[in-house]
Amino acid sequence: MNAHNGRLVSGGRLQLPADVRRELGLADGDPVVMRVVDGELHIRPRRDALKRIQTMLRPYAPANGSVADELIADRRVEAARD
């Protein structure tokens, strides 16, 4: 793990060095996810956080179709019972 120096600038904005932005694949305006873990600030691109969540949930997704399609089908079955 390489250590990099950044800077807190006016308005509480964090200035990341260009090499850190390149390493993370970030450009101006890209959304990031920030977490404080044990007094440390962890920053990662939102797209990477989303990919990680999708990977964790993939085993629970239905093999055919989508979760939304499955939910709609369940609701239709329940509505037909009433």
C-alpha positions as CSV (number, residue, x, y, z in Angstrom):
1,M,0.0,0.0,0.0
2,N,1.4,3.3,-1.0
3,A,0.9,6.4,1.2
4,H,-0.1,9.6,-0.5
5,N,-0.5,13.1,0.8
6,G,-3.7,15.0,0.1
7,R,-5.0,18.3,1.3
8,L,-8.1,19.6,2.9
9,V,-9.1,22.8,1.0
10,S,-11.8,25.5,1.5
11,G,-15.2,24.2,2.2
12,G,-14.0,21.0,3.7
13,R,-13.1,19.5,0.3
14,L,-10.4,16.9,0.0
15,Q,-7.9,17.3,-2.7
16,L,-6.5,14.0,-4.0
17,P,-3.2,13.9,-5.9
18,A,-3.4,13.1,-9.6
19,D,-1.6,9.8,-9.2
20,V,-4.3,8.6,-6.7
21,R,-7.1,9.7,-9.0
22,R,-5.5,7.8,-11.9
23,E,-5.0,4.7,-9.8
24,L,-8.7,4.8,-8.8
25,G,-9.8,5.7,-12.3
26,L,-11.4,8.9,-11.0
27,A,-12.1,12.1,-13.0
28,D,-13.6,15.4,-11.9
29,G,-17.1,15.0,-10.7
30,D,-17.0,11.2,-10.4
31,P,-19.1,10.0,-7.4
32,V,-17.2,8.2,-4.6
33,V,-18.2,6.4,-1.4
34,M,-16.5,7.4,1.8
35,R,-16.4,5.6,5.1
36,V,-14.6,6.2,8.4
37,V,-13.2,2.9,9.7
38,D,-11.3,2.9,13.0
39,G,-10.4,6.6,12.5
40,E,-9.3,6.2,8.9
41,L,-11.0,7.6,5.8
42,H,-11.7,5.0,3.1
43,I,-12.5,6.3,-0.3
44,R,-13.5,4.3,-3.4
45,P,-15.3,5.0,-6.6
46,R,-19.0,4.4,-6.3
47,R,-18.9,2.0,-9.3
48,D,-16.5,-0.3,-7.4
49,A,-18.8,-0.3,-4.4
50,L,-21.8,-1.1,-6.6
51,K,-19.8,-4.0,-8.3
52,R,-18.9,-5.4,-4.9
53,I,-22.5,-5.4,-3.7
54,Q,-23.7,-7.0,-7.0
55,T,-21.1,-9.7,-6.6
56,M,-22.2,-10.4,-3.0
57,L,-25.9,-10.6,-4.0
58,R,-25.5,-12.6,-7.2
59,P,-25.9,-16.0,-5.5
60,Y,-29.3,-14.9,-4.3
61,A,-30.6,-13.8,-7.7
62,P,-33.0,-16.1,-9.6
63,A,-31.4,-18.1,-12.3
64,N,-34.0,-17.1,-14.9
65,G,-35.3,-13.5,-15.1
66,S,-34.7,-10.8,-12.6
67,V,-35.6,-10.2,-8.9
68,A,-38.1,-7.5,-10.1
69,D,-39.8,-10.0,-12.4
70,E,-40.0,-12.5,-9.6
71,L,-41.4,-9.9,-7.2
72,I,-44.1,-8.8,-9.7
73,A,-45.1,-12.5,-10.3
74,D,-45.4,-13.1,-6.5
75,R,-47.6,-10.0,-6.2
76,R,-49.9,-11.1,-9.0
77,V,-50.3,-14.5,-7.4
78,E,-51.2,-12.8,-4.1
79,A,-53.6,-10.4,-5.8
80,A,-55.4,-13.3,-7.6
81,R,-56.0,-15.0,-4.2
82,D,-58.0,-12.0,-2.9
